[in-house]
């Protein structure tokens, strides 16, 4: 079964350039025919009183000790937090003593920040020693752990060794393209089922970064046998490209939901004004579209309505950019209000190009809009704003060529470049100007 499925999956990658969604829509419009199918994160438990202090210390420590960018450090501080450097220092010292470079350590902590609050002496140290006792060289150990640091979150030696071995086998096989060897090298069992499924996904072309996140996850996408086979077959037949994150997202949704839940999700969107065919077309663009809770969908619709969008306009926006319905209310409000109130684009401009809701306000939208405002104030763009897509959808080099570098006045060019690169100033400062 897997051999034919793999061949079909590989062919499907080639077909992506021209294949449309007609098959998927035809297959899934009748929701009742849809078959039954379908970690390790820790947040420091600090009090509200000490939380801010702990996060500030964490950010400073990560920047000073690991050289991480402040924004990366702030992101990590939302997952783990500590108020002194005792334990983190012990962890970093232990990793360095086992041959990990500072670059590898930074990568490990970014991917798996929980490690910083692990017990270096009683937990982390024994795991590294165990792996070395099995014959792992220093260079091999650092490479494998750096590739998938979350294997250090596995508790039992037997489980840890199996995960380590499978990661090592994939890494080494990918260097020599020994795909066939891996598909038949594992016995049957619970963990082995999961690993076998990972091997099948690898054969389909799912890249390492996605494979390993599935391998370490305790959730459902690669667990089981028959259920996995049915779900995988459905995703492949729908034409998802195995080399993309969308393929994995679709697998998560299809395997995670029962037929009844899928019907309920489709009916919910139908009640909101979406055609069944459109629902599955949007699923193809943004698989987690069907994974959103009814409460989240209702809150998103309410947010759009509160900003002045009509129900019909919301349907158009979601059809064009499905992931906008998954954005936070705060993000949608800030971005829409900036574009409409600060820049004077009409709401219909956002309806026509809802992708702006997915753009970074601080890194893309505000810097570009500040350039646009200066050009309009100097009469260099006429009296009308350019379309949202022409100003925001193009790449940075294309934007600079179109709106900045094409002016003969070198002083103006310098001024516009300075404005464009001023995104490092806080977002609050921009919005209050």
C-alpha positions as CSV (number, residue, x, y, z in Angstrom):
1,X,0.0,0.0,0.0
2,X,2.8,2.4,1.0
3,X,4.8,1.8,-2.2
4,X,2.0,2.9,-4.5
5,X,1.1,5.7,-2.1
6,X,4.6,7.0,-2.2
7,X,4.8,6.9,-5.9
8,X,1.5,8.7,-6.2
9,X,2.7,11.3,-3.7
10,X,5.9,12.0,-5.7
11,X,3.9,12.4,-8.9
12,X,1.5,14.7,-7.1
13,X,4.4,17.1,-6.4
14,X,5.0,17.5,-10.2
15,X,1.3,18.0,-10.7
16,X,1.1,21.0,-8.4
17,X,2.1,23.4,-11.1
18,X,-1.1,22.9,-13.0
19,X,-3.5,20.9,-10.9
20,X,-6.6,22.7,-9.6
21,X,-9.0,22.0,-6.8
22,X,-11.8,20.4,-8.8
23,X,-11.0,16.9,-7.5
24,X,-10.8,18.0,-3.9
25,X,-14.1,19.9,-4.1
26,X,-15.9,17.0,-5.8
27,X,-14.5,14.5,-3.3
28,X,-15.4,16.5,-0.3
29,X,-18.5,18.5,-1.1
30,X,-20.6,15.6,0.3
31,X,-19.4,15.8,3.8
32,X,-21.3,12.7,4.9
33,X,-19.0,10.6,2.7
34,X,-15.9,11.8,4.5
35,X,-14.4,8.8,6.3
36,X,-13.8,8.5,10.0
37,X,-10.2,9.4,10.6
38,X,-7.9,11.6,12.0
39,X,4.6,18.1,24.3
40,X,6.3,19.1,25.4
41,X,5.8,22.7,26.3
42,X,6.3,24.2,29.6
43,X,5.6,27.7,30.9
44,X,7.3,28.9,34.0
45,X,4.8,29.1,36.8
46,X,5.5,32.5,38.2
47,X,3.2,34.8,40.1
48,X,1.7,37.8,38.5
49,X,3.7,40.0,40.8
50,X,7.0,38.5,39.9
51,X,6.2,37.6,36.3
52,X,7.4,40.9,34.7
53,X,10.6,40.8,36.7
54,X,11.3,37.2,35.7
55,X,10.6,37.9,32.0
56,X,12.9,41.0,32.0
57,X,15.7,39.0,33.6
58,X,15.2,36.1,31.2
59,X,15.4,38.5,28.2
60,X,18.5,40.1,29.5
61,X,20.1,36.8,30.2
62,X,19.4,35.4,26.8
63,X,20.7,38.4,25.0
64,X,23.9,38.7,27.2
65,X,24.7,34.9,27.6
66,X,23.7,33.6,24.1
67,X,23.8,36.7,21.9
68,X,20.2,36.2,20.9
69,X,18.3,39.1,19.3
70,X,16.0,40.9,21.7
71,X,12.9,39.9,19.9
72,X,13.9,36.2,19.9
73,X,14.7,36.5,23.6
74,X,11.3,38.1,24.3
75,X,9.5,35.3,22.4
76,X,11.4,32.7,24.5
77,X,10.5,34.5,27.7
78,X,6.9,33.9,27.0
79,X,7.6,30.2,27.2
80,X,10.0,30.0,30.0
81,X,11.0,32.5,32.7
82,X,13.5,32.5,35.5
83,X,14.8,35.1,38.0
84,X,18.4,34.1,38.5
85,X,21.1,32.6,36.4
86,X,22.0,29.6,38.5
87,X,20.1,26.9,36.7
88,X,20.5,28.3,33.1
89,X,24.3,28.8,33.7
90,X,24.5,25.1,34.8
91,X,22.7,24.0,31.6
92,X,24.9,26.1,29.3
93,X,28.1,24.9,31.1
94,X,27.0,21.3,30.7
95,X,26.3,21.7,27.0
96,X,29.6,23.3,26.4
97,X,31.4,20.6,28.3
98,X,29.9,18.0,25.9
99,X,31.3,19.9,22.8
100,X,28.3,22.0,21.8
101,X,29.3,25.3,20.2
102,X,27.8,28.6,21.1
103,X,26.0,28.6,17.8
104,X,24.5,25.2,18.4
105,X,23.5,26.1,21.9
106,X,21.7,29.2,20.7
107,X,19.8,27.1,18.1
108,X,18.9,24.5,20.7
109,X,17.6,27.0,23.2
110,X,15.6,28.9,20.6
111,X,14.0,25.6,19.5
112,X,13.6,24.1,22.9
113,X,13.8,26.8,25.6
114,X,12.4,24.5,28.3
115,X,15.9,23.1,28.5
116,X,17.1,26.1,30.4
117,X,14.9,25.2,33.4
118,X,15.9,21.5,33.3
119,X,17.9,20.0,36.1
120,X,21.4,19.9,34.6
121,X,22.7,17.5,37.2
122,X,19.8,15.1,37.7
123,X,18.1,15.2,34.3
124,X,20.0,16.6,31.4
125,X,23.5,15.4,32.3
126,X,22.5,11.7,32.7
127,X,20.7,11.8,29.3
128,X,23.8,13.1,27.5
129,X,26.0,10.6,29.4
130,X,23.6,7.8,28.4
131,X,23.7,8.7,24.7
132,X,27.5,8.8,24.9
133,X,27.6,5.4,26.6
134,X,25.9,3.9,23.6
135,X,28.8,4.9,21.4
136,X,27.8,8.4,20.2
137,X,30.8,10.5,19.3
138,X,31.0,14.1,20.4
139,X,30.4,15.4,16.9
140,X,27.5,13.0,16.3
141,X,25.9,13.8,19.6
142,X,26.1,17.6,19.0
143,X,24.7,17.3,15.5
144,X,21.8,15.1,16.4
145,X,20.8,17.0,19.5
146,X,21.1,20.3,17.7
147,X,18.9,19.0,14.9
148,X,16.1,17.8,17.3
149,X,16.8,19.2,20.8
150,X,13.4,18.1,22.0
151,X,14.6,14.5,22.2
152,X,16.2,15.5,25.5
153,X,12.6,15.9,26.8
154,X,12.1,12.1,26.5
155,X,12.3,10.6,30.0
156,X,13.0,6.9,29.7
157,X,16.4,5.7,28.4
158,X,14.8,3.3,26.0
159,X,12.5,5.9,24.5
160,X,15.3,8.4,24.3
161,X,17.6,6.0,22.5
162,X,15.0,5.0,20.0
163,X,14.2,8.6,19.1
164,X,17.9,9.4,18.9
165,X,18.5,6.4,16.6
166,X,15.7,7.3,14.2
167,X,16.9,11.0,13.9
168,X,20.4,9.8,13.3
169,X,19.2,7.3,10.7
170,X,17.3,9.9,8.8
171,X,20.1,12.5,8.9
172,X,22.6,10.0,7.7
173,X,20.4,8.5,5.1
174,X,19.5,11.9,3.7
175,X,23.1,12.4,3.0
176,X,23.3,9.3,0.9
177,X,19.6,9.1,-0.2
178,X,19.1,5.6,1.2
179,X,15.3,5.9,1.3
180,X,14.4,2.3,0.7
181,X,16.5,1.0,3.6
182,X,14.5,3.0,6.2
183,X,11.1,2.0,5.0
184,X,11.5,-1.6,6.2
185,X,14.0,-1.4,9.0
186,X,11.6,-1.1,12.0
187,X,9.5,-3.8,13.7
188,X,5.8,-3.3,14.5
189,X,4.7,-1.8,17.8
190,X,3.4,1.5,19.2
191,X,6.5,3.6,18.9
192,X,7.6,1.7,15.9
193,X,4.3,2.5,14.2
194,X,5.0,6.1,14.7
195,X,8.5,5.8,13.4
196,X,7.3,3.8,10.4
197,X,4.8,6.5,9.6
198,X,7.6,9.1,9.8
199,X,9.6,7.0,7.3
200,X,6.6,6.9,4.9
201,X,6.3,10.7,5.1
202,X,10.0,11.1,4.4
203,X,9.6,8.9,1.3
204,X,6.8,11.2,0.1
205,X,9.2,14.1,0.4
206,X,8.3,15.7,3.7
207,X,11.4,17.7,4.7
208,X,13.4,17.0,7.9
209,X,12.3,20.1,9.8
210,X,8.6,19.0,9.5
211,X,9.4,15.3,10.0
212,X,11.2,15.9,13.3
213,X,8.5,18.1,14.7
214,X,6.0,15.3,14.0
215,X,8.3,12.7,15.4
216,X,8.7,14.5,18.8
217,X,5.1,15.6,19.0
218,X,2.8,13.6,21.3
219,X,-0.2,14.4,19.2
220,X,-2.0,12.3,16.7
221,X,-0.8,13.0,13.1
222,X,1.7,10.1,12.9
223,X,0.2,7.7,15.4
224,X,-1.7,4.5,14.6
225,X,-1.7,2.5,11.4
226,X,-5.0,2.1,9.6
227,X,-6.2,5.6,10.6
228,X,-2.9,7.1,9.5
229,X,-3.0,5.3,6.1
230,X,-6.5,6.5,5.4
231,X,-5.8,10.1,6.4
232,X,-2.5,10.2,4.4
233,X,-4.2,8.8,1.4
234,X,-6.9,11.5,1.6
235,X,-4.4,14.3,1.9
236,X,-2.3,12.9,-1.0
237,X,-5.3,12.6,-3.3
238,X,-6.4,16.1,-2.5
239,X,-3.1,17.3,-4.1
240,X,-1.3,18.8,-1.2
241,X,2.5,19.2,-1.8
242,X,4.4,16.9,0.7
243,X,7.3,19.4,0.7
244,X,5.2,22.1,2.4
245,X,3.9,22.8,5.9
246,X,0.4,22.8,4.4
247,X,0.6,19.1,3.8
248,X,1.4,18.4,7.4
249,X,-1.3,20.9,8.5
250,X,-3.9,19.1,6.4
251,X,-2.8,15.7,7.8
252,X,-3.3,17.0,11.3
253,X,-6.8,18.3,10.6
254,X,-8.0,15.3,8.6
255,X,-6.6,12.7,11.1
256,X,-7.6,14.7,14.1
257,X,-11.3,15.2,13.3
258,X,-14.1,12.7,13.1
259,X,-16.6,12.7,10.3
260,X,-19.2,14.3,12.6
261,X,-16.8,17.1,13.5
262,X,-16.0,17.8,9.8
263,X,-19.7,18.0,9.0
264,X,-20.2,20.4,11.8
265,X,-17.3,22.6,10.7
266,X,-18.5,22.7,7.1
267,X,-22.1,23.5,8.2
268,X,-20.9,26.3,10.4
269,X,-19.2,28.0,7.5
270,X,-22.2,27.4,5.3
271,X,-24.4,29.2,7.8
272,X,-21.9,32.1,7.6
273,X,-22.4,32.4,3.9
274,X,-19.7,30.2,2.4
275,X,-20.3,27.7,-0.3
276,X,-19.1,24.1,0.4
277,X,-16.7,24.2,-2.6
278,X,-15.2,27.5,-1.2
279,X,-14.8,25.9,2.2
280,X,-12.6,23.2,0.7
281,X,-10.8,25.6,-1.5
282,X,-9.9,27.6,1.6
283,X,-8.9,24.5,3.4
284,X,-6.4,23.9,0.6
285,X,-4.9,27.3,1.1
286,X,-5.0,27.2,4.9
287,X,-5.6,23.7,6.4
288,X,-6.0,25.0,10.0
289,X,-9.0,26.9,8.7
290,X,-11.1,23.8,9.6
291,X,-9.2,23.5,12.9
292,X,-10.5,26.7,14.4
293,X,-13.0,26.4,17.2
294,X,-16.5,27.7,16.7
295,X,-15.8,30.3,19.4
296,X,-12.7,31.6,17.6
297,X,-14.6,31.8,14.3
298,X,-17.5,33.7,16.0
299,X,-15.0,36.1,17.7
300,X,-13.2,36.8,14.4
301,X,-16.5,37.5,12.6
302,X,-17.5,39.8,15.5
303,X,-14.2,41.7,15.2
304,X,-14.6,42.3,11.5
305,X,-18.1,43.5,12.0
306,X,-17.1,45.9,14.7
307,X,-14.6,47.4,12.3
308,X,-17.3,48.2,9.8
309,X,-17.0,45.2,7.4
310,X,-20.3,43.8,6.1
311,X,-21.0,40.0,6.2
312,X,-20.6,39.8,2.5
313,X,-17.3,41.6,2.6
314,X,-16.1,39.2,5.4
315,X,-16.9,36.2,3.2
316,X,-14.9,37.8,0.3
317,X,-12.0,38.5,2.6
318,X,-11.8,35.0,4.0
319,X,-12.2,33.5,0.6
320,X,-9.2,35.5,-0.6
321,X,-7.1,35.1,2.5
322,X,-8.4,32.3,4.7
323,X,-5.8,32.7,7.5
324,X,-7.2,36.2,8.3
325,X,-10.0,34.5,10.3
326,X,-7.4,32.9,12.5
327,X,-5.6,36.2,13.4
328,X,-6.1,37.6,16.8
329,X,-8.7,40.3,17.4
330,X,-6.0,42.7,18.6
331,X,-3.9,42.2,15.5
332,X,-6.8,42.7,13.1
333,X,-7.9,45.8,14.9
334,X,-4.5,47.4,15.0
335,X,-3.7,46.7,11.3
336,X,-7.1,47.7,10.0
337,X,-7.4,50.9,12.1
338,X,-3.9,52.0,11.0
339,X,-4.6,51.5,7.3
340,X,-8.1,53.1,7.5
341,X,-7.7,55.8,10.2
342,X,-4.0,56.7,9.9
343,X,-3.5,56.2,6.2
344,X,-7.1,56.9,4.9
345,X,-7.4,53.8,2.8
346,X,-11.1,52.8,2.6
347,X,-12.3,49.6,4.1
348,X,-13.0,48.3,0.6
349,X,-9.2,48.4,0.0
350,X,-8.7,45.9,2.8
351,X,-11.5,43.8,1.4
352,X,-9.8,43.8,-2.0
353,X,-6.4,42.9,-0.5
354,X,-7.0,41.2,2.9
355,X,-3.4,39.8,2.9
356,X,-2.3,43.0,4.6
357,X,-3.8,41.6,7.8
358,X,-1.1,38.9,7.7
359,X,1.8,41.4,7.2
360,X,3.9,42.7,10.1
361,X,2.7,46.1,11.0
362,X,6.0,47.2,12.5
363,X,8.4,45.6,9.9
364,X,6.5,46.1,6.7
365,X,3.3,48.2,6.8
366,X,4.3,51.2,8.9
367,X,7.7,51.8,7.3
368,X,6.3,51.6,3.8
369,X,3.3,53.7,4.7
370,X,5.6,56.4,6.2
371,X,7.4,56.6,2.9
372,X,4.1,56.8,1.0
373,X,2.9,59.7,3.3
374,X,6.1,61.7,2.6
375,X,5.8,61.2,-1.1
376,X,2.1,62.3,-1.1
377,X,2.9,65.4,1.1
378,X,5.5,66.4,-1.5
379,X,3.1,65.9,-4.4
380,X,5.2,63.1,-5.8
381,X,2.4,60.5,-5.9
382,X,-0.5,62.7,-6.9
383,X,-3.5,63.1,-4.6
384,X,-4.5,59.4,-4.4
385,X,-3.0,56.6,-2.4
386,X,-1.6,53.7,-4.4
387,X,-3.4,50.4,-4.1
388,X,-2.6,48.4,-1.0
389,X,-1.2,45.5,-3.1
390,X,1.1,47.7,-5.1
391,X,2.5,49.3,-1.9
392,X,2.6,46.4,0.4
393,X,2.7,43.1,-1.5
394,X,5.9,43.6,-3.4
395,X,9.3,42.7,-1.9
396,X,11.5,45.3,-0.1
397,X,13.9,45.7,-3.1
398,X,10.9,46.2,-5.4
399,X,9.4,48.7,-3.1
400,X,12.6,50.7,-2.8
401,X,13.1,50.7,-6.6
402,X,9.5,51.8,-7.1
403,X,9.1,54.4,-4.4
404,X,12.5,55.5,-3.2
405,X,15.4,54.9,-5.6
406,X,13.7,56.3,-8.7
407,X,14.0,60.0,-7.5
408,X,16.8,62.2,-8.9
409,X,17.0,64.2,-5.6
410,X,19.7,62.4,-3.6
411,X,18.7,64.2,-0.4
412,X,15.2,63.0,-0.8
413,X,16.4,59.5,-1.4
414,X,18.5,59.5,1.8
415,X,15.5,60.9,3.7
416,X,13.2,58.1,2.4
417,X,15.7,55.4,3.1
418,X,16.0,56.7,6.7
419,X,12.3,56.6,7.1
420,X,12.0,53.1,5.5
421,X,14.7,51.7,7.9
422,X,13.2,53.3,11.0
423,X,11.1,50.3,11.8
424,X,13.4,49.7,14.8
425,X,11.6,52.5,16.5
426,X,8.8,51.1,18.7
427,X,5.4,50.5,17.1
428,X,3.7,52.7,19.7
429,X,5.8,55.7,18.6
430,X,4.7,55.2,15.0
431,X,1.1,54.9,15.8
432,X,1.1,58.0,18.0
433,X,2.7,60.2,15.4
